[in-house]
Amino acid sequence: MAGKKEKKKENRETKDNAKTTKDKVKAFARMIRKLRDLRFEISLLFLVIGVALTIIAFFSPAGDKTPAFLYGVVSAVGNWYLWFWVVGPLMVIGSSWYAYDYIKKRRMFENLMNTNSKAKFLENLPDLEDVVWYLKEKDRIRLAQKKKKLLR
């Protein structure tokens, strides 16, 4: 008897663990979707940080010629400015690329969506489905509504 009760208890714990694992996976997927939706804003934030790091790295070796508004920051950075020479431009290049890519895909999506012809829409549908993956949730909803409207 005691063995059956213990097995039932273990089965319940296993099911509870499976539910929490499924919940964790779903929460992780939601977080990834949110990050993908905020891709453009995050890339702009990293662009600003990269520009700031590059400016600090540029003025750090200047010593007394450092502008007054940067003097406190530059003196606090010390020899770390060498890392800023590497990290700053890399952040600028990477975040600029992400921002440019998002803008390019947004324009492509808008151009492909601006059609009332069912034939053109069907011709552009594979491209639209590829592009919409990189855009926001509202764009996925717009595409679904347009599909529903034109493919009735």
C-alpha positions as CSV (number, residue, x, y, z in Angstrom):
1,M,0.0,0.0,0.0
2,A,2.7,2.4,1.0
3,G,4.5,1.8,-2.3
4,K,1.4,2.8,-4.4
5,K,1.0,6.1,-2.4
6,E,4.6,6.9,-2.9
7,K,4.3,6.3,-6.7
8,K,1.2,8.5,-6.9
9,K,3.1,11.2,-5.1
10,E,6.1,10.9,-7.4
11,N,3.8,11.0,-10.5
12,R,2.1,14.1,-9.2
13,E,5.5,15.8,-8.6
14,T,6.7,14.8,-12.0
15,K,3.5,16.2,-13.6
16,D,4.0,19.4,-11.6
17,N,7.6,19.7,-12.7
18,A,6.5,19.2,-16.3
19,K,3.9,21.9,-16.0
20,T,6.4,24.3,-14.5
21,T,8.9,23.4,-17.3
22,K,6.2,24.1,-19.9
23,D,5.4,27.4,-18.2
24,K,9.1,28.3,-18.2
25,V,9.4,27.5,-21.9
26,K,6.3,29.6,-22.7
27,A,7.6,32.5,-20.6
28,F,10.9,32.3,-22.4
29,A,9.2,32.3,-25.8
30,R,7.2,35.3,-24.8
31,M,10.3,37.1,-23.7
32,I,12.1,36.3,-27.0
33,R,9.0,37.7,-28.9
34,K,9.1,40.9,-26.9
35,L,12.8,41.3,-27.5
36,R,12.2,40.8,-31.2
37,D,9.4,43.4,-31.1
38,L,11.8,45.8,-29.4
39,R,14.7,45.1,-31.8
40,F,14.8,48.5,-33.3
41,E,14.6,50.4,-30.0
42,I,17.3,48.2,-28.5
43,S,19.6,48.7,-31.5
44,L,19.1,52.5,-31.1
45,L,20.0,52.3,-27.4
46,F,23.2,50.3,-28.2
47,L,24.0,52.8,-30.9
48,V,23.9,55.7,-28.4
49,I,25.9,53.8,-25.9
50,G,28.5,52.9,-28.6
51,V,28.8,56.5,-29.7
52,A,29.3,57.6,-26.0
53,L,32.0,55.0,-25.5
54,T,33.7,56.0,-28.7
55,I,33.7,59.7,-27.6
56,I,35.0,58.8,-24.2
57,A,37.8,56.7,-25.8
58,F,38.7,59.5,-28.2
59,F,39.1,62.1,-25.4
60,S,40.7,59.9,-22.8
61,P,44.3,60.2,-24.0
62,A,43.9,64.0,-24.4
63,G,44.6,64.7,-20.7
64,D,44.2,68.5,-20.1
65,K,42.6,69.1,-23.5
66,T,39.6,67.1,-22.5
67,P,36.3,69.1,-22.6
68,A,35.0,70.1,-19.2
69,F,31.8,68.2,-19.5
70,L,33.7,65.0,-20.1
71,Y,36.6,65.5,-17.6
72,G,35.0,63.7,-14.7
73,V,34.0,60.7,-16.9
74,V,37.4,60.5,-18.6
75,S,39.3,60.6,-15.3
76,A,37.0,57.9,-13.8
77,V,37.6,55.6,-16.8
78,G,41.4,55.6,-16.4
79,N,43.1,53.1,-18.6
80,W,39.9,51.3,-19.5
81,Y,39.6,53.7,-22.4
82,L,41.6,51.2,-24.4
83,W,38.7,48.8,-24.2
84,F,36.3,51.6,-25.2
85,W,38.3,51.9,-28.4
86,V,37.3,48.3,-29.2
87,V,33.8,48.0,-27.8
88,G,32.5,51.5,-28.8
89,P,33.0,51.2,-32.6
90,L,31.9,47.6,-32.6
91,M,28.7,48.6,-30.9
92,V,28.2,51.5,-33.3
93,I,28.7,49.2,-36.3
94,G,26.6,46.3,-35.0
95,S,23.7,48.4,-33.8
96,S,23.7,50.6,-36.9
97,W,23.4,47.5,-39.0
98,Y,20.5,46.2,-37.0
99,A,18.7,49.6,-37.2
100,Y,19.3,49.8,-41.0
101,D,18.1,46.2,-41.5
102,Y,15.0,46.9,-39.5
103,I,14.2,50.0,-41.5
104,K,14.9,48.2,-44.8
105,K,12.6,45.3,-43.8
106,R,9.9,47.7,-42.6
107,R,9.9,49.6,-46.0
108,M,9.8,46.3,-47.9
109,F,6.9,45.1,-45.8
110,E,4.9,48.3,-46.4
111,N,5.6,48.2,-50.1
112,L,4.5,44.6,-50.4
113,M,1.4,45.2,-48.3
114,N,0.2,48.1,-50.4
115,T,-1.7,46.1,-53.0
116,N,-5.3,45.2,-53.5
117,S,-4.6,42.7,-56.2
118,K,-5.0,39.1,-55.0
119,A,-2.5,37.9,-57.7
120,K,0.2,40.4,-56.6
121,F,-0.4,39.6,-53.0
122,L,-0.1,35.8,-53.6
123,E,3.1,36.5,-55.6
124,N,4.5,38.5,-52.7
125,L,3.3,36.3,-49.9
126,P,6.5,34.2,-49.4
127,D,8.5,37.4,-49.1
128,L,6.0,39.0,-46.8
129,E,6.1,35.9,-44.5
130,D,9.9,36.0,-44.4
131,V,10.0,39.7,-43.7
132,V,7.3,39.8,-41.1
133,W,9.2,37.5,-38.8
134,Y,11.7,40.3,-38.1
135,L,9.0,42.9,-37.5
136,K,6.6,43.6,-34.7
137,E,3.5,41.6,-33.6
138,K,1.2,44.2,-35.0
139,D,2.6,43.6,-38.4
140,R,2.0,39.9,-38.1
141,I,-1.6,40.7,-37.2
142,R,-1.9,43.0,-40.2
143,L,-0.6,40.3,-42.5
144,A,-3.0,37.8,-41.1
145,Q,-5.9,40.2,-41.6
146,K,-4.9,41.0,-45.1
147,K,-4.5,37.2,-45.9
148,K,-8.0,36.6,-44.5
149,K,-9.5,39.5,-46.5
150,L,-7.9,38.6,-49.9
151,L,-7.9,34.9,-49.6
152,R,-11.6,34.4,-48.7
